[in-house]
Amino acid sequence: MDLAGDTSNDATIAQILNTVQQLTDIYQFSEEQANEAVEAVGPNIHLAYNYILDQGGEDRGGAIIPVDKCPHVLESQDHMLDISSISTLINKCSHFQQSDTAPSGGRKELTNEDGSCPSKENWMCLHCGVVRCSRYVNGHSKDHYLSTTTTASQKDNSNVGHCLAVSLEDLSVWCYSCEAYVIHPNLKHILKSLETLKFG
């Protein structure tokens, strides 16, 4: 990224430095990888992160600090999935059976011989219960969020769709709108029910 025209823009420089720091501290990428990513795609942490993965980089997963003040948990409380209506957890991406989105960014889809997504970690939408694969496979969970965000925006001028999802691997909750893992007292009963379904 050419900073020649941006050297007086302290906010841009701060954002670049912050992105490089997050890539190296949180995801444990090398400083060289972080700088190359920011140079290629700009200081957006998610674009830079995905750029490094696309170049063969490996997320060695540093410390993850979840947020505990996600406003979407409270806003979505009345529209959350009724976990008691689920009798079995199906840990398989259902995108190709219930396609509600187009692949983002024109990417090539990874599939098994039967057409399913090759993923051990899938995410269940806490709003409607659909199960989609992670960003490490075809990113169908994020695509679901984006498609519901578009629908929500058209209906009521909100820009937040089905932003909360739970990993069926480790039962962690991610908010696509906050772009962070979430811990919240209002999620405890949902996670307890999912834990019972998963482990008995």
C-alpha positions in Angstrom: 0.0 0.0 0.0 1.5 3.3 -1.1 1.5 5.7 1.8 3.1 8.6 0.0 -0.2 10.4 -0.2 -1.3 9.4 3.2 1.6 10.3 5.4 -0.3 13.2 6.9 -3.3 11.0 7.6 -2.6 9.9 11.2 -5.8 7.8 11.3 -4.8 5.8 8.3 -1.3 5.2 9.6 -2.7 4.2 13.0 -5.1 1.8 11.3 -2.2 0.2 9.4 -0.1 -0.2 12.4 -3.0 -1.6 14.4 -3.8 -4.2 11.7 -0.1 -5.3 11.5 0.0 -5.6 15.3 -3.2 -7.7 15.4 -1.9 -10.0 12.6 1.3 -10.6 14.4 0.1 -10.6 18.0 -3.2 -12.4 17.7 -2.8 -14.7 14.7 1.0 -15.1 15.1 1.8 -14.3 11.5 5.3 -12.9 10.8 5.7 -9.2 10.5 6.7 -9.7 6.9 3.5 -11.5 6.1 1.4 -8.8 7.9 3.1 -6.0 6.0 2.7 -7.8 2.7 -1.0 -8.3 3.3 -1.6 -4.7 4.3 0.3 -3.6 1.2 -1.8 -5.9 -1.0 -5.3 -5.3 0.4 -5.2 -2.4 2.8 -5.6 -2.2 6.5 -8.8 -4.1 6.9 -7.9 -6.9 9.4 -10.3 -9.4 7.8 -9.1 -8.9 4.2 -5.5 -8.9 5.3 -6.0 -12.1 7.4 -7.7 -13.9 4.5 -5.0 -12.7 2.1 -2.3 -14.3 4.3 -4.3 -17.5 4.4 -4.8 -17.4 0.6 -1.0 -17.1 0.2 -0.4 -20.2 2.3 0.0 -18.6 5.7 -1.1 -20.5 8.8 -3.1 -19.1 11.6 -1.2 -20.3 14.7 -3.9 -18.8 16.9 -2.7 -16.6 19.6 -4.9 -15.5 22.5 -8.5 -14.9 21.6 -10.3 -12.3 23.8 -14.1 -12.5 23.4 -16.2 -9.4 23.8 -18.8 -9.4 26.6 -20.7 -6.3 25.5 -22.0 -7.4 22.1 -25.3 -5.4 21.6 -26.6 -7.9 19.1 -27.2 -10.6 21.8 -29.7 -8.3 23.5 -31.2 -7.0 20.3 -31.7 -10.5 19.0 -33.0 -12.0 22.2 -36.6 -12.2 21.0 -35.5 -13.6 17.6 -33.1 -16.3 18.8 -33.5 -19.9 17.8 -35.6 -22.1 20.1 -32.9 -24.7 20.9 -35.5 -26.9 22.6 -37.0 -27.5 19.2 -33.8 -29.2 18.0 -33.5 -32.9 18.8 -30.2 -33.7 17.0 -27.2 -31.6 15.9 -26.4 -32.2 12.3 -22.8 -31.0 11.8 -22.9 -30.7 8.1 -23.0 -27.5 5.9 -26.4 -27.4 4.3 -25.6 -24.6 1.8 -25.9 -26.8 -1.2 -29.2 -28.2 -0.1 -30.7 -24.8 1.0 -28.7 -22.3 -1.0 -29.6 -18.8 0.0 -26.4 -17.1 -1.1 -23.9 -16.8 -3.9 -20.2 -17.4 -3.2 -18.6 -14.1 -2.2 -15.6 -12.8 -4.1 -16.1 -15.2 -7.0 -14.1 -17.9 -5.1 -13.9 -21.5 -6.1 -16.0 -23.8 -3.9 -14.3 -26.8 -2.2 -16.5 -29.8 -2.1 -16.5 -33.5 -1.3 -17.4 -36.1 -3.9 -21.1 -36.0 -2.7 -21.1 -32.2 -3.2 -21.0 -31.3 0.5 -18.5 -28.9 2.0 -15.4 -30.7 3.5 -15.6 -29.3 7.0 -15.3 -30.6 10.5 -16.1 -27.2 12.0 -19.5 -25.9 10.9 -21.4 -23.0 12.4 -25.1 -22.9 13.3 -27.0 -19.6 13.0 -28.5 -18.7 16.3 -31.3 -16.9 14.6 -32.7 -19.6 12.3 -30.6 -22.7 12.9 -29.1 -23.3 9.4 -25.7 -24.9 9.5 -23.0 -23.6 7.3 -19.2 -24.2 6.9 -16.5 -21.9 8.3 -14.3 -19.3 6.6 -11.6 -21.9 6.4 -13.6 -23.9 3.9 -16.1 -22.1 1.7 -17.3 -19.4 4.1 -21.0 -20.3 3.8 -21.7 -19.2 7.3 -20.5 -15.7 6.6 -22.4 -15.7 3.3 -25.6 -16.6 5.2 -25.0 -13.6 7.5 -24.3 -11.3 4.5 -27.4 -12.4 2.7 -29.6 -11.9 5.7 -28.0 -8.5 6.3 -29.1 -7.5 2.8 -32.6 -8.7 3.5 -32.8 -7.0 6.9 -31.6 -3.7 5.3 -34.2 -3.9 2.6 -37.0 -4.7 5.1 -36.4 -2.2 8.0 -33.2 -0.2 7.2 -31.2 -2.2 9.7 -27.9 -3.5 8.6 -27.7 -6.4 10.9 -29.0 -9.8 9.8 -28.3 -13.2 11.3 -25.1 -12.1 12.9 -24.7 -14.6 15.7 -23.5 -18.1 15.1 -22.2 -21.0 17.2 -19.4 -23.3 16.3 -20.6 -26.9 16.5 -17.0 -28.0 17.1 -16.3 -26.1 20.4 -19.6 -24.2 21.0 -17.9 -20.8 20.8 -20.2 -17.9 19.6 -19.1 -15.5 16.9 -20.8 -12.2 16.0 -20.3 -11.3 12.4 -21.4 -7.7 13.0 -18.9 -7.1 15.9 -16.4 -9.4 14.2 -15.5 -11.0 17.5 -16.1 -14.0 19.6 -18.8 -13.3 22.2 -19.4 -14.3 25.8 -22.7 -13.1 27.4 -24.9 -14.3 30.2 -27.9 -14.4 27.9 -26.2 -17.1 25.8 -25.6 -19.5 28.7 -28.9 -21.4 28.4 -28.5 -21.9 24.7 -24.9 -23.1 25.1 -25.9 -25.5 27.9 -28.7 -27.0 25.7 -26.3 -27.3 22.8 -23.7 -29.0 25.1 -26.4 -31.5 26.1 -27.3 -32.2 22.5 -23.6 -32.6 21.5 -22.3 -34.6 24.4 -25.4 -36.1 25.9 
